[in-house]
């Protein structure tokens, strides 16, 4: 499958899954959940959805809840998308921002 088509599928899944999460997933006040990237496999069987959760101390609990409800979100995505085969979603915690914060903290410590 062409990379252009994969990019279109990624964008569509990110948009629709974002809407589903807004409507169907209760995020506690003061916590921000963001879909940072969507990566569909070349055979379109699987899609890795990376999510970022801020603040970092709330990430493990919220991420566990998100992954427990993965089939629930898959069901909504299957209903929403008009595709021959909707890839199976797999959530992954995007820790890039947490690593960046840690590096900034270490740099601040060293510079003092």
Biopython code that builds the backbone (N, CA, C, O; Angstrom):
import numpy as np
from Bio.PDB.StructureBuilder import StructureBuilder

atoms = [
    (1, "UNK", "N", (0.851, -1.173, 0.000)),
    (1, "UNK", "CA", (0.000, 0.000, 0.000)),
    (1, "UNK", "C", (0.891, 1.227, 0.000)),
    (1, "UNK", "O", (1.950, 1.235, 0.626)),
    (2, "UNK", "N", (0.462, 2.255, -0.698)),
    (2, "UNK", "CA", (1.283, 3.455, -0.813)),
    (2, "UNK", "C", (1.385, 4.194, 0.514)),
    (2, "UNK", "O", (0.491, 4.141, 1.358)),
    (3, "UNK", "N", (2.502, 4.879, 0.661)),
    (3, "UNK", "CA", (2.698, 5.633, 1.902)),
    (3, "UNK", "C", (1.682, 6.767, 2.012)),
    (3, "UNK", "O", (1.304, 7.162, 3.115)),
    (4, "UNK", "N", (1.244, 7.286, 0.876)),
    (4, "UNK", "CA", (0.225, 8.345, 0.897)),
    (4, "UNK", "C", (-1.079, 7.804, 1.479)),
    (4, "UNK", "O", (-1.740, 8.476, 2.271)),
    (5, "UNK", "N", (-1.437, 6.602, 1.085)),
    (5, "UNK", "CA", (-2.666, 5.981, 1.586)),
    (5, "UNK", "C", (-2.550, 5.705, 3.088)),
    (5, "UNK", "O", (-3.504, 5.926, 3.834)),
    (6, "UNK", "N", (-1.402, 5.230, 3.527)),
    (6, "UNK", "CA", (-1.169, 4.985, 4.955)),
    (6, "UNK", "C", (-1.305, 6.294, 5.735)),
    (6, "UNK", "O", (-1.906, 6.316, 6.809)),
    (7, "UNK", "N", (-0.751, 7.375, 5.204)),
    (7, "UNK", "CA", (-0.859, 8.682, 5.860)),
    (7, "UNK", "C", (-2.314, 9.122, 5.965)),
    (7, "UNK", "O", (-2.722, 9.693, 6.976)),
    (8, "UNK", "N", (-3.090, 8.858, 4.929)),
    (8, "UNK", "CA", (-4.511, 9.208, 4.958)),
    (8, "UNK", "C", (-5.246, 8.386, 6.013)),
    (8, "UNK", "O", (-6.086, 8.913, 6.742)),
    (9, "UNK", "N", (-4.929, 7.097, 6.092)),
    (9, "UNK", "CA", (-5.553, 6.233, 7.100)),
    (9, "UNK", "C", (-5.161, 6.713, 8.499)),
    (9, "UNK", "O", (-6.005, 6.773, 9.393)),
    (10, "UNK", "N", (-3.885, 7.054, 8.691)),
    (10, "UNK", "CA", (-3.416, 7.566, 9.987)),
    (10, "UNK", "C", (-4.196, 8.808, 10.392)),
    (10, "UNK", "O", (-4.675, 8.910, 11.521)),
    (11, "UNK", "N", (-4.320, 9.744, 9.470)),
    (11, "UNK", "CA", (-5.022, 11.004, 9.768)),
    (11, "UNK", "C", (-6.492, 10.744, 10.101)),
    (11, "UNK", "O", (-7.040, 11.340, 11.028)),
    (12, "UNK", "N", (-7.118, 9.859, 9.343)),
    (12, "UNK", "CA", (-8.525, 9.547, 9.575)),
    (12, "UNK", "C", (-8.730, 8.886, 10.937)),
    (12, "UNK", "O", (-9.647, 9.242, 11.677)),
    (13, "UNK", "N", (-7.880, 7.934, 11.257)),
    (13, "UNK", "CA", (-7.993, 7.253, 12.553)),
    (13, "UNK", "C", (-7.743, 8.227, 13.693)),
    (13, "UNK", "O", (-8.455, 8.194, 14.697)),
    (14, "UNK", "N", (-6.735, 9.102, 13.558)),
    (14, "UNK", "CA", (-6.447, 10.072, 14.612)),
    (14, "UNK", "C", (-7.640, 11.005, 14.832)),
    (14, "UNK", "O", (-8.010, 11.290, 15.971)),
    (15, "UNK", "N", (-8.229, 11.470, 13.754)),
    (15, "UNK", "CA", (-9.366, 12.383, 13.870)),
    (15, "UNK", "C", (-10.574, 11.698, 14.518)),
    (15, "UNK", "O", (-11.165, 12.233, 15.456)),
    (16, "UNK", "N", (-10.935, 10.524, 14.019)),
    (16, "UNK", "CA", (-12.121, 9.842, 14.526)),
    (16, "UNK", "C", (-11.928, 9.314, 15.951)),
    (16, "UNK", "O", (-12.836, 9.400, 16.778)),
    (17, "UNK", "N", (-10.750, 8.771, 16.230)),
    (17, "UNK", "CA", (-10.489, 8.276, 17.578)),
    (17, "UNK", "C", (-10.452, 9.431, 18.575)),
    (17, "UNK", "O", (-10.884, 9.280, 19.718)),
    (18, "UNK", "N", (-9.944, 10.570, 18.152)),
    (18, "UNK", "CA", (-9.954, 11.762, 19.007)),
    (18, "UNK", "C", (-11.370, 12.158, 19.381)),
    (18, "UNK", "O", (-11.647, 12.482, 20.536)),
    (19, "UNK", "N", (-12.268, 12.132, 18.402)),
    (19, "UNK", "CA", (-13.679, 12.453, 18.668)),
    (19, "UNK", "C", (-14.302, 11.431, 19.627)),
    (19, "UNK", "O", (-15.046, 11.790, 20.540)),
    (20, "UNK", "N", (-13.981, 10.150, 19.401)),
    (20, "UNK", "CA", (-14.529, 9.090, 20.252)),
    (20, "UNK", "C", (-14.043, 9.267, 21.687)),
    (20, "UNK", "O", (-14.828, 9.157, 22.628)),
    (21, "UNK", "N", (-12.748, 9.541, 21.856)),
    (21, "UNK", "CA", (-12.207, 9.724, 23.205)),
    (21, "UNK", "C", (-12.844, 10.921, 23.902)),
    (21, "UNK", "O", (-13.119, 10.869, 25.101)),
    (22, "UNK", "N", (-13.079, 11.995, 23.158)),
    (22, "UNK", "CA", (-13.729, 13.171, 23.749)),
    (22, "UNK", "C", (-15.129, 12.838, 24.259)),
    (22, "UNK", "O", (-15.531, 13.288, 25.332)),
    (23, "UNK", "N", (-15.858, 12.056, 23.489)),
    (23, "UNK", "CA", (-17.243, 11.742, 23.852)),
    (23, "UNK", "C", (-17.373, 10.586, 24.843)),
    (23, "UNK", "O", (-18.240, 10.612, 25.715)),
    (24, "UNK", "N", (-16.525, 9.583, 24.714)),
    (24, "UNK", "CA", (-16.742, 8.322, 25.423)),
    (24, "UNK", "C", (-15.762, 8.034, 26.566)),
    (24, "UNK", "O", (-15.926, 7.044, 27.278)),
    (25, "UNK", "N", (-14.763, 8.873, 26.748)),
    (25, "UNK", "CA", (-13.742, 8.597, 27.763)),
    (25, "UNK", "C", (-13.667, 9.768, 28.712)),
    (25, "UNK", "O", (-13.394, 10.897, 28.304)),
    (26, "UNK", "N", (-13.912, 9.492, 29.989)),
    (26, "UNK", "CA", (-13.913, 10.559, 30.986)),
    (26, "UNK", "C", (-12.497, 10.760, 31.528)),
    (26, "UNK", "O", (-11.929, 9.892, 32.190)),
    (27, "UNK", "N", (-11.957, 11.929, 31.224)),
    (27, "UNK", "CA", (-10.634, 12.301, 31.728)),
    (27, "UNK", "C", (-10.852, 13.189, 32.953)),
    (27, "UNK", "O", (-11.577, 14.180, 32.874)),
    (28, "UNK", "N", (-10.240, 12.847, 34.073)),
    (28, "UNK", "CA", (-10.422, 13.649, 35.282)),
    (28, "UNK", "C", (-9.985, 15.111, 35.066)),
    (28, "UNK", "O", (-9.108, 15.385, 34.247)),
    (29, "UNK", "N", (-10.593, 16.028, 35.795)),
    (29, "UNK", "CA", (-10.215, 17.437, 35.680)),
    (29, "UNK", "C", (-8.724, 17.628, 35.990)),
    (29, "UNK", "O", (-8.174, 16.974, 36.875)),
    (30, "UNK", "N", (-8.100, 18.513, 35.263)),
    (30, "UNK", "CA", (-6.694, 18.821, 35.495)),
    (30, "UNK", "C", (-5.736, 17.883, 34.781)),
    (30, "UNK", "O", (-4.520, 18.023, 34.909)),
    (31, "UNK", "N", (-6.270, 16.928, 34.030)),
    (31, "UNK", "CA", (-5.429, 15.998, 33.283)),
    (31, "UNK", "C", (-5.705, 16.175, 31.793)),
    (31, "UNK", "O", (-6.855, 16.313, 31.376)),
    (32, "UNK", "N", (-4.649, 16.170, 31.005)),
    (32, "UNK", "CA", (-4.791, 16.341, 29.569)),
    (32, "UNK", "C", (-4.329, 15.072, 28.854)),
    (32, "UNK", "O", (-3.214, 14.596, 29.071)),
    (33, "UNK", "N", (-5.185, 14.539, 28.013)),
    (33, "UNK", "CA", (-4.894, 13.355, 27.208)),
    (33, "UNK", "C", (-4.840, 13.787, 25.752)),
    (33, "UNK", "O", (-5.787, 14.382, 25.238)),
    (34, "UNK", "N", (-3.728, 13.485, 25.088)),
    (34, "UNK", "CA", (-3.535, 13.896, 23.699)),
    (34, "UNK", "C", (-3.058, 12.721, 22.867)),
    (34, "UNK", "O", (-2.186, 11.964, 23.292)),
    (35, "UNK", "N", (-3.631, 12.569, 21.678)),
    (35, "UNK", "CA", (-3.109, 11.601, 20.719)),
    (35, "UNK", "C", (-1.953, 12.289, 20.011)),
    (35, "UNK", "O", (-2.158, 13.266, 19.290)),
    (36, "UNK", "N", (-0.732, 11.783, 20.213)),
    (36, "UNK", "CA", (0.443, 12.435, 19.626)),
    (36, "UNK", "C", (0.793, 11.895, 18.257)),
    (36, "UNK", "O", (1.319, 12.630, 17.421)),
    (37, "UNK", "N", (0.510, 10.619, 18.008)),
    (37, "UNK", "CA", (0.764, 10.067, 16.674)),
    (37, "UNK", "C", (-0.024, 8.789, 16.469)),
    (37, "UNK", "O", (-0.443, 8.121, 17.414)),
    (38, "UNK", "N", (-0.208, 8.478, 15.199)),
    (38, "UNK", "CA", (-0.896, 7.250, 14.795)),
    (38, "UNK", "C", (-0.041, 6.617, 13.710)),
    (38, "UNK", "O", (0.328, 7.275, 12.737)),
    (39, "UNK", "N", (0.271, 5.338, 13.878)),
    (39, "UNK", "CA", (1.147, 4.653, 12.919)),
    (39, "UNK", "C", (0.511, 3.323, 12.511)),
    (39, "UNK", "O", (0.508, 2.358, 13.276)),
    (40, "UNK", "N", (-0.015, 3.297, 11.317)),
    (40, "UNK", "CA", (-0.667, 2.101, 10.792)),
    (40, "UNK", "C", (0.360, 1.208, 10.112)),
    (40, "UNK", "O", (1.214, 1.690, 9.369)),
    (41, "UNK", "N", (0.276, -0.092, 10.368)),
    (41, "UNK", "CA", (1.195, -1.035, 9.722)),
    (41, "UNK", "C", (0.928, -1.066, 8.214)),
    (41, "UNK", "O", (-0.165, -0.726, 7.760)),
    (42, "UNK", "N", (1.928, -1.471, 7.456)),
    (42, "UNK", "CA", (1.803, -1.459, 5.992)),
    (42, "UNK", "C", (0.699, -2.391, 5.494)),
    (42, "UNK", "O", (0.128, -2.150, 4.430)),
    (43, "UNK", "N", (0.391, -3.450, 6.243)),
    (43, "UNK", "CA", (-0.692, -4.347, 5.839)),
    (43, "UNK", "C", (-2.061, -3.897, 6.372)),
    (43, "UNK", "O", (-3.076, -4.551, 6.131)),
    (44, "UNK", "N", (-2.072, -2.785, 7.089)),
    (44, "UNK", "CA", (-3.279, -2.173, 7.662)),
    (44, "UNK", "C", (-4.007, -3.078, 8.652)),
    (44, "UNK", "O", (-5.211, -2.925, 8.858)),
    (45, "UNK", "N", (-3.292, -4.016, 9.264)),
    (45, "UNK", "CA", (-3.908, -4.876, 10.271)),
    (45, "UNK", "C", (-3.891, -4.247, 11.657)),
    (45, "UNK", "O", (-4.802, -4.464, 12.455)),
    (46, "UNK", "N", (-2.850, -3.467, 11.940)),
    (46, "UNK", "CA", (-2.673, -2.892, 13.273)),
    (46, "UNK", "C", (-2.330, -1.414, 13.172)),
    (46, "UNK", "O", (-1.754, -0.950, 12.187)),
    (47, "UNK", "N", (-2.698, -0.699, 14.212)),
    (47, "UNK", "CA", (-2.333, 0.711, 14.304)),
    (47, "UNK", "C", (-1.897, 0.997, 15.738)),
    (47, "UNK", "O", (-2.589, 0.650, 16.695)),
    (48, "UNK", "N", (-0.740, 1.633, 15.865)),
    (48, "UNK", "CA", (-0.237, 2.044, 17.174)),
    (48, "UNK", "C", (-0.641, 3.501, 17.372)),
    (48, "UNK", "O", (-0.285, 4.375, 16.582)),
    (49, "UNK", "N", (-1.387, 3.741, 18.437)),
    (49, "UNK", "CA", (-1.846, 5.084, 18.765)),
    (49, "UNK", "C", (-1.056, 5.536, 19.991)),
    (49, "UNK", "O", (-1.244, 5.015, 21.090)),
    (50, "UNK", "N", (-0.174, 6.509, 19.790)),
    (50, "UNK", "CA", (0.608, 7.028, 20.910)),
    (50, "UNK", "C", (-0.171, 8.163, 21.568)),
    (50, "UNK", "O", (-0.678, 9.068, 20.905)),
    (51, "UNK", "N", (-0.246, 8.082, 22.891)),
    (51, "UNK", "CA", (-0.942, 9.104, 23.657)),
    (51, "UNK", "C", (-0.001, 9.718, 24.685)),
    (51, "UNK", "O", (0.876, 9.054, 25.237)),
    (52, "UNK", "N", (-0.211, 10.987, 24.918)),
    (52, "UNK", "CA", (0.536, 11.705, 25.934)),
    (52, "UNK", "C", (-0.443, 12.095, 27.033)),
    (52, "UNK", "O", (-1.557, 12.536, 26.752)),
    (53, "UNK", "N", (-0.026, 11.932, 28.274)),
    (53, "UNK", "CA", (-0.873, 12.272, 29.412)),
    (53, "UNK", "C", (-0.113, 13.243, 30.294)),
    (53, "UNK", "O", (1.013, 12.971, 30.708)),
    (54, "UNK", "N", (-0.738, 14.380, 30.578)),
    (54, "UNK", "CA", (-0.117, 15.396, 31.427)),
    (54, "UNK", "C", (-1.051, 15.699, 32.577)),
    (54, "UNK", "O", (-2.246, 15.861, 32.330)),
    (55, "UNK", "N", (-0.606, 15.785, 33.785)),
    (55, "UNK", "CA", (0.763, 15.649, 34.259)),
    (55, "UNK", "C", (1.196, 14.181, 34.281)),
    (55, "UNK", "O", (0.370, 13.268, 34.302)),
    (56, "UNK", "N", (2.491, 13.990, 34.276)),
    (56, "UNK", "CA", (3.071, 12.658, 34.180)),
    (56, "UNK", "C", (2.690, 11.746, 35.339)),
    (56, "UNK", "O", (2.601, 10.531, 35.163)),
    (57, "UNK", "N", (2.465, 12.312, 36.517)),
    (57, "UNK", "CA", (2.143, 11.467, 37.685)),
    (57, "UNK", "C", (0.775, 10.806, 37.561)),
    (57, "UNK", "O", (0.474, 9.874, 38.307)),
    (58, "UNK", "N", (-0.053, 11.270, 36.636)),
    (58, "UNK", "CA", (-1.376, 10.665, 36.436)),
    (58, "UNK", "C", (-1.381, 9.685, 35.278)),
    (58, "UNK", "O", (-2.401, 9.053, 35.003)),
    (59, "UNK", "N", (-0.259, 9.553, 34.602)),
    (59, "UNK", "CA", (-0.246, 8.797, 33.350)),
    (59, "UNK", "C", (-0.490, 7.303, 33.522)),
    (59, "UNK", "O", (-1.215, 6.712, 32.721)),
    (60, "UNK", "N", (0.089, 6.679, 34.535)),
    (60, "UNK", "CA", (-0.034, 5.220, 34.634)),
    (60, "UNK", "C", (-1.481, 4.785, 34.878)),
    (60, "UNK", "O", (-1.957, 3.849, 34.235)),
    (61, "UNK", "N", (-2.169, 5.436, 35.779)),
    (61, "UNK", "CA", (-3.552, 5.058, 36.084)),
    (61, "UNK", "C", (-4.467, 5.302, 34.891)),
    (61, "UNK", "O", (-5.268, 4.439, 34.531)),
    (62, "UNK", "N", (-4.349, 6.468, 34.284)),
    (62, "UNK", "CA", (-5.211, 6.806, 33.149)),
    (62, "UNK", "C", (-4.893, 5.917, 31.953)),
    (62, "UNK", "O", (-5.798, 5.498, 31.232)),
    (63, "UNK", "N", (-3.623, 5.631, 31.739)),
    (63, "UNK", "CA", (-3.237, 4.773, 30.616)),
    (63, "UNK", "C", (-3.764, 3.349, 30.804)),
    (63, "UNK", "O", (-4.206, 2.719, 29.844)),
    (64, "UNK", "N", (-3.719, 2.848, 32.025)),
    (64, "UNK", "CA", (-4.272, 1.518, 32.304)),
    (64, "UNK", "C", (-5.762, 1.470, 31.988)),
    (64, "UNK", "O", (-6.244, 0.501, 31.402)),
    (65, "UNK", "N", (-6.486, 2.504, 32.371)),
    (65, "UNK", "CA", (-7.920, 2.582, 32.087)),
    (65, "UNK", "C", (-8.154, 2.633, 30.580)),
    (65, "UNK", "O", (-9.052, 1.971, 30.062)),
    (66, "UNK", "N", (-7.359, 3.405, 29.898)),
    (66, "UNK", "CA", (-7.473, 3.533, 28.446)),
    (66, "UNK", "C", (-7.257, 2.187, 27.757)),
    (66, "UNK", "O", (-8.025, 1.812, 26.871)),
    (67, "UNK", "N", (-6.232, 1.474, 28.154)),
    (67, "UNK", "CA", (-5.946, 0.186, 27.522)),
    (67, "UNK", "C", (-6.988, -0.872, 27.882)),
    (67, "UNK", "O", (-7.271, -1.756, 27.073)),
    (68, "UNK", "N", (-7.558, -0.796, 29.077)),
    (68, "UNK", "CA", (-8.626, -1.735, 29.450)),
    (68, "UNK", "C", (-9.854, -1.550, 28.556)),
    (68, "UNK", "O", (-10.569, -2.508, 28.263)),
    (69, "UNK", "N", (-10.086, -0.319, 28.133)),
    (69, "UNK", "CA", (-11.260, -0.013, 27.310)),
    (69, "UNK", "C", (-10.943, -0.031, 25.805)),
    (69, "UNK", "O", (-11.718, 0.471, 24.990)),
    (70, "UNK", "N", (-9.826, -0.602, 25.464)),
    (70, "UNK", "CA", (-9.377, -0.618, 24.071)),
    (70, "UNK", "C", (-10.426, -1.244, 23.129)),
    (70, "UNK", "O", (-10.695, -0.698, 22.059)),
    (71, "UNK", "N", (-11.004, -2.360, 23.514)),
    (71, "UNK", "CA", (-12.017, -3.018, 22.677)),
    (71, "UNK", "C", (-13.260, -2.148, 22.518)),
    (71, "UNK", "O", (-13.892, -2.132, 21.462)),
    (72, "UNK", "N", (-13.592, -1.439, 23.565)),
    (72, "UNK", "CA", (-14.726, -0.523, 23.540)),
    (72, "UNK", "C", (-14.497, 0.555, 22.484)),
    (72, "UNK", "O", (-15.389, 0.842, 21.685)),
    (73, "UNK", "N", (-13.310, 1.149, 22.478)),
    (73, "UNK", "CA", (-12.984, 2.178, 21.497)),
    (73, "UNK", "C", (-12.882, 1.588, 20.094)),
    (73, "UNK", "O", (-13.254, 2.236, 19.115)),
    (74, "UNK", "N", (-12.378, 0.357, 19.999)),
    (74, "UNK", "CA", (-12.289, -0.321, 18.703)),
    (74, "UNK", "C", (-13.683, -0.487, 18.101)),
    (74, "UNK", "O", (-13.876, -0.290, 16.902)),
    (75, "UNK", "N", (-14.643, -0.849, 18.935)),
    (75, "UNK", "CA", (-16.024, -1.023, 18.489)),
    (75, "UNK", "C", (-16.563, 0.277, 17.873)),
    (75, "UNK", "O", (-17.145, 0.261, 16.788)),
    (76, "UNK", "N", (-16.365, 1.390, 18.566)),
    (76, "UNK", "CA", (-16.831, 2.672, 18.051)),
    (76, "UNK", "C", (-16.105, 3.043, 16.758)),
    (76, "UNK", "O", (-16.719, 3.556, 15.822)),
    (77, "UNK", "N", (-14.817, 2.786, 16.709)),
    (77, "UNK", "CA", (-14.036, 3.098, 15.512)),
    (77, "UNK", "C", (-14.516, 2.252, 14.330)),
    (77, "UNK", "O", (-14.624, 2.753, 13.211)),
    (78, "UNK", "N", (-14.799, 0.990, 14.575)),
    (78, "UNK", "CA", (-15.309, 0.114, 13.511)),
    (78, "UNK", "C", (-16.637, 0.626, 12.950)),
    (78, "UNK", "O", (-16.883, 0.529, 11.748)),
    (79, "UNK", "N", (-17.478, 1.163, 13.809)),
    (79, "UNK", "CA", (-18.766, 1.699, 13.366)),
    (79, "UNK", "C", (-18.600, 3.008, 12.602)),
    (79, "UNK", "O", (-19.344, 3.288, 11.662)),
    (80, "UNK", "N", (-17.629, 3.795, 13.010)),
    (80, "UNK", "CA", (-17.468, 5.140, 12.456)),
    (80, "UNK", "C", (-16.769, 5.152, 11.096)),
    (80, "UNK", "O", (-17.135, 5.929, 10.215)),
    (81, "UNK", "N", (-15.764, 4.293, 10.927)),
    (81, "UNK", "CA", (-14.971, 4.318, 9.697)),
    (81, "UNK", "C", (-15.594, 3.449, 8.607)),
    (81, "UNK", "O", (-16.042, 2.328, 8.850)),
    (82, "UNK", "N", (-15.603, 4.004, 7.409)),
    (82, "UNK", "CA", (-16.091, 3.259, 6.260)),
    (82, "UNK", "C", (-14.858, 2.776, 5.501)),
    (82, "UNK", "O", (-14.358, 3.433, 4.588)),
    (83, "UNK", "N", (-14.393, 1.602, 5.918)),
    (83, "UNK", "CA", (-13.206, 0.996, 5.321)),
    (83, "UNK", "C", (-13.461, -0.501, 5.175)),
    (83, "UNK", "O", (-14.274, -1.084, 5.893)),
    (84, "UNK", "N", (-12.748, -1.108, 4.229)),
    (84, "UNK", "CA", (-12.869, -2.547, 4.042)),
    (84, "UNK", "C", (-12.459, -3.287, 5.319)),
    (84, "UNK", "O", (-13.129, -4.226, 5.749)),
    (85, "UNK", "N", (-11.353, -2.848, 5.910)),
    (85, "UNK", "CA", (-10.849, -3.461, 7.138)),
    (85, "UNK", "C", (-10.299, -2.357, 8.033)),
    (85, "UNK", "O", (-9.380, -1.635, 7.645)),
    (86, "UNK", "N", (-10.858, -2.230, 9.224)),
    (86, "UNK", "CA", (-10.364, -1.237, 10.181)),
    (86, "UNK", "C", (-9.250, -1.896, 10.989)),
    (86, "UNK", "O", (-9.457, -2.961, 11.572)),
    (87, "UNK", "N", (-8.066, -1.271, 11.029)),
    (87, "UNK", "CA", (-6.956, -1.866, 11.782)),
    (87, "UNK", "C", (-7.271, -1.957, 13.274)),
    (87, "UNK", "O", (-8.041, -1.159, 13.809)),
    (88, "UNK", "N", (-6.669, -2.933, 13.928)),
    (88, "UNK", "CA", (-6.816, -3.108, 15.369)),
    (88, "UNK", "C", (-5.940, -2.079, 16.080)),
    (88, "UNK", "O", (-4.746, -1.970, 15.804)),
    (89, "UNK", "N", (-6.543, -1.331, 16.993)),
    (89, "UNK", "CA", (-5.787, -0.286, 17.682)),
    (89, "UNK", "C", (-5.019, -0.859, 18.870)),
    (89, "UNK", "O", (-5.467, -1.783, 19.549)),
    (90, "UNK", "N", (-3.859, -0.278, 19.087)),
    (90, "UNK", "CA", (-3.012, -0.600, 20.236)),
    (90, "UNK", "C", (-2.520, 0.731, 20.792)),
    (90, "UNK", "O", (-1.871, 1.501, 20.083)),
    (91, "UNK", "N", (-2.822, 0.999, 22.039)),
    (91, "UNK", "CA", (-2.373, 2.247, 22.653)),
    (91, "UNK", "C", (-0.953, 2.087, 23.175)),
    (91, "UNK", "O", (-0.564, 1.025, 23.660)),
    (92, "UNK", "N", (-0.198, 3.158, 23.063)),
    (92, "UNK", "CA", (1.165, 3.197, 23.579)),
    (92, "UNK", "C", (1.366, 4.566, 24.230)),
    (92, "UNK", "O", (0.969, 5.592, 23.676)),
    (93, "UNK", "N", (1.980, 4.568, 25.399)),
    (93, "UNK", "CA", (2.217, 5.813, 26.115)),
    (93, "UNK", "C", (3.420, 6.521, 25.505)),
    (93, "UNK", "O", (4.508, 5.950, 25.427)),
    (94, "UNK", "N", (3.227, 7.748, 25.079)),
    (94, "UNK", "CA", (4.307, 8.555, 24.508)),
    (94, "UNK", "C", (5.019, 9.266, 25.654)),
    (94, "UNK", "O", (4.458, 10.166, 26.278)),
    (95, "UNK", "N", (6.239, 8.864, 25.923)),
    (95, "UNK", "CA", (6.986, 9.401, 27.066)),
    (95, "UNK", "C", (8.026, 10.430, 26.653)),
    (95, "UNK", "O", (8.856, 10.823, 27.473)),
    (96, "UNK", "N", (8.001, 10.870, 25.415)),
    (96, "UNK", "CA", (8.991, 11.825, 24.929)),
    (96, "UNK", "C", (8.976, 13.118, 25.745)),
    (96, "UNK", "O", (10.029, 13.653, 26.091)),
    (97, "UNK", "N", (7.787, 13.612, 26.046)),
    (97, "UNK", "CA", (7.681, 14.856, 26.811)),
    (97, "UNK", "C", (8.221, 14.687, 28.234)),
    (97, "UNK", "O", (8.860, 15.593, 28.770)),
    (98, "UNK", "N", (7.965, 13.540, 28.835)),
    (98, "UNK", "CA", (8.476, 13.277, 30.180)),
    (98, "UNK", "C", (9.999, 13.232, 30.178)),
    (98, "UNK", "O", (10.640, 13.730, 31.103)),
    (99, "UNK", "N", (10.578, 12.634, 29.136)),
    (99, "UNK", "CA", (12.040, 12.594, 29.026)),
    (99, "UNK", "C", (12.610, 14.004, 28.838)),
    (99, "UNK", "O", (13.651, 14.338, 29.404)),
    (100, "UNK", "N", (11.929, 14.818, 28.052)),
    (100, "UNK", "CA", (12.380, 16.192, 27.835)),
    (100, "UNK", "C", (12.356, 16.980, 29.149)),
    (100, "UNK", "O", (13.279, 17.744, 29.431)),
    (101, "UNK", "N", (11.301, 16.793, 29.952)),
    (101, "UNK", "CA", (11.215, 17.470, 31.245)),
    (101, "UNK", "C", (12.355, 17.034, 32.165)),
    (101, "UNK", "O", (12.943, 17.859, 32.863)),
    (102, "UNK", "N", (12.661, 15.747, 32.163)),
    (102, "UNK", "CA", (13.740, 15.221, 33.005)),
    (102, "UNK", "C", (15.085, 15.791, 32.574)),
    (102, "UNK", "O", (15.907, 16.142, 33.420)),
    (103, "UNK", "N", (15.316, 15.887, 31.280)),
    (103, "UNK", "CA", (16.571, 16.448, 30.772)),
    (103, "UNK", "C", (16.687, 17.918, 31.164)),
    (103, "UNK", "O", (17.756, 18.372, 31.574)),
    (104, "UNK", "N", (15.593, 18.658, 31.038)),
    (104, "UNK", "CA", (15.604, 20.075, 31.444)),
    (104, "UNK", "C", (15.912, 20.204, 32.926)),
    (104, "UNK", "O", (16.677, 21.082, 33.323)),
    (105, "UNK", "N", (15.335, 19.350, 33.742)),
    (105, "UNK", "CA", (15.576, 19.387, 35.180)),
    (105, "UNK", "C", (17.046, 19.104, 35.487)),
    (105, "UNK", "O", (17.647, 19.775, 36.326)),
    (106, "UNK", "N", (17.621, 18.119, 34.813)),
    (106, "UNK", "CA", (19.029, 17.782, 35.014)),
    (106, "UNK", "C", (19.948, 18.916, 34.567)),
    (106, "UNK", "O", (20.948, 19.203, 35.227)),
    (107, "UNK", "N", (19.621, 19.548, 33.473)),
    (107, "UNK", "CA", (20.421, 20.687, 33.000)),
    (107, "UNK", "C", (20.353, 21.836, 34.004)),
    (107, "UNK", "O", (21.359, 22.491, 34.275)),
    (108, "UNK", "N", (19.162, 22.078, 34.554)),
    (108, "UNK", "CA", (19.017, 23.126, 35.554)),
    (108, "UNK", "C", (19.853, 22.817, 36.787)),
    (108, "UNK", "O", (20.478, 23.718, 37.348)),
    (109, "UNK", "N", (19.876, 21.546, 37.223)),
    (109, "UNK", "CA", (20.678, 21.143, 38.383)),
    (109, "UNK", "C", (22.159, 21.361, 38.128)),
    (109, "UNK", "O", (22.876, 21.874, 38.987)),
    (110, "UNK", "N", (22.613, 20.973, 36.956)),
    (110, "UNK", "CA", (24.034, 21.090, 36.616)),
    (110, "UNK", "C", (24.453, 22.554, 36.510)),
    (110, "UNK", "O", (25.557, 22.918, 36.914)),
    (111, "UNK", "N", (23.585, 23.379, 35.975)),
    (111, "UNK", "CA", (23.934, 24.799, 35.787)),
    (111, "UNK", "C", (23.938, 25.584, 37.099)),
    (111, "UNK", "O", (24.478, 26.689, 37.142)),
    (112, "UNK", "N", (23.357, 25.050, 38.157)),
    (112, "UNK", "CA", (23.316, 25.766, 39.447)),
    (112, "UNK", "C", (24.572, 25.594, 40.162)),
    (112, "UNK", "O", (24.732, 26.118, 41.264)),
]
sb = StructureBuilder()
sb.init_structure("model")
sb.init_model(0)
sb.init_chain("A")
sb.init_seg("    ")
for serial, (resi, resn, name, xyz) in enumerate(atoms, 1):
    if name == "N":
        sb.init_residue(resn, " ", resi, " ")
    sb.init_atom(name, np.array(xyz, "f"), 0.0, 1.0, " ", f" {name:<3s}", serial, name[0])
structure = sb.get_structure()
